[in-house]
């Protein structure tokens, strides 16, 4: 029998060389609001313009109470500031699978923080939660994110053609995933062609 008893009520602190993943604190909310208004974040997530409100603040402050998902702040260890989030959600206990998503504001980009944060949370998903499959979606016009996911071991498994209308053009949505048996072989550092 397959064990599907992952405990999402536990909110860990995961430490890497460059990032710290931990539950959200009230001091993180301004950084997350800033990230959610960032034009690049809006573009690459296919989101409409964001207007901060108290509901968004409350959203982040209640993430630690959620027993069916894991939302963690991504903290840059060099500055000790929140630069984004990583999330395991859409928990399917029968199939031991989750969706993964991440968001990094301007202060967290282009220094490998996203790749390390991804690797830390995926490690936790497989090794602590006992997941079998972690999947995600990434728009085709976001090669930086796709490359970070590939560095951790995610592979493209499908494409939703013309899924997003953005600034006068259609953008494909790529579906990627990583399996526990693949993770067991490479531990989040597969050989990826440059």
N, C-alpha and C positions, 0 to 999 in steps of 0.2 A: 504494500500500500504506500502511496506517495504522501509524504508529510506536507500539508498545506497550511501549517500553523504559524506562518511568519508573524512576528509581533511588531506591528507598526506603531504601537503605543510608546515604545522605547524611542527616544529622540537622542541619538548619539552625538558625540563630538568626535570628528574625524580629522586627524592632523596629517598634513603633507609637508613637503619642504617649503612650498610657497603659499599654500592656502590652509585655512582652518575652516571646516564645515561644522556649524553648530546651530542649535535652535535660535530662532529669531528673538531679538531683544528690542525693546522700544526704541533704543538709539539707532537701530538699523532702518527704521521706517523712512526717514528722510532720504537716505541713499536709495532705497527701493523706489520711492516715488520719483526721484530724479531719473533713475534707470528706466522706469516705465514711461517717462516722457521723452526719452532720448530718441531722436529721429531714426537712428540706425536700429534700435530695438524695435520700434514700431514697424519699420520696413521689413526686417527679417522675420518678425513674428506674424506679419500680415494683419496687424492690429490697427484699429482706427485711432485717431488722436486721443490721448488720455488726459482726463481732467482729474487731479487728485481730490479725494474726498475722505470723509471719516470712515466710510465702509472699507476702503482700501487699507487704511491704518488698522482697523479692527481685523481685517482678513489676516494680516501678517502676525498680529498679536494673538490670534487663536490657532495658529498652525500647530503648536505643541499639543493642543487638545485633540487633534485628529488621530483616530486609531486605525484608519484605513489608508493612510498615505504618509509620506515622509517629505517634509519641506525643510530645507536647511539653508541658512545664510552662508554665502561664500565670503570669507574674510581674507583679505590680503595680509599675510603675516608681516610683510615689510612695513605697512602703514597702519595695521590693526583696524582697518576700515572695511565695512561691508561693501562689496562691489557687485553683488548679485545673489542668485539663488540656484539651487539644484532641487529637483523634485522627482520622487517616485510616486506615481499616482495610477489611477485606473487599475487597482489591485484586483486580479482574477485568481482567487484562492484555488479553485479547482484545477487551473492550469499553471499555477505558480508563475504568473507573469505580471509584469507592470509596464506602464509607459514611463519614459524618462523625458524630462525637459529641463532646460537650463536657460538662464538669462543673465548676461553680464552687462553692466553699465560701462560707460566710457573708461572709468578708472580700473577696470579689470581686463581690458583687452590687450592683445598683442604681446603678452609676456608668458604665455603657457599656463596661466592660471585656470583657464577653462578646461584644458586637457587634464590637468592634475585633479581638478574638482570632479570631473566626469569619472576619471579612473577611481577616485576614492569612493564615490557613491555607488558605482557599479560593483566594486569590490565588496562593499557592505551588502549590496543586494544579493550577490551570489553567496558570499561566505557567512554572513550573519542571518540573513532573511531566508536563505534557501531557495531563492528564485531559480527558475529554469530558463526564463526568457525575459529580456528587457528590450523594448522597442521604442522607436521615436520617429518623428517626422521632421524633415528639414527642407525648406524651400531651396530649389535648385540654384537660386541666385545668391546663396550664402555658402560659398566654398570654404571660408575659414571655419565655420562650424562643422561642415561635413568632414574636413580634414582632421579636426580635433576628435570627432567620433571615430573615424577610421584608425587614428593612432591608438585608440583604446581597444579596438577590435570590432566595432560595429561594421556590418556589411550591408550594402544596398540589397534589398529583397524585392523592391517594387517601386512603381512610379504612378502617381495620380497625375495624368497629363492635364495641363492647363487648369490647375486647381485654384489658382489665385490670379485675379485681375489686378495688376499693379502698374500704375503710371503708364497706361496705354499698351501694356503687353501682358500676355498670359505667362504665368510661371508654373512650372511643374512642382509637385510636392513629392519628395523622395521618402520612401519608408525604409528604415534601417533597423537592424536588430543584432543582438549578440546572445548566444546561448551559453548555458553553464558549462557544457562539455567543451566549447571553444575556449572559454575563459580558463578552464582547467589546464589547457595546453599552453596558453601564452600569458596568463595572468595579467592581461591588460597592456601587454607590450608586444603585439604581433609584429612580424616583419611586414612593413608597408612600403610599397614602392614610392619613391619620391616624385 
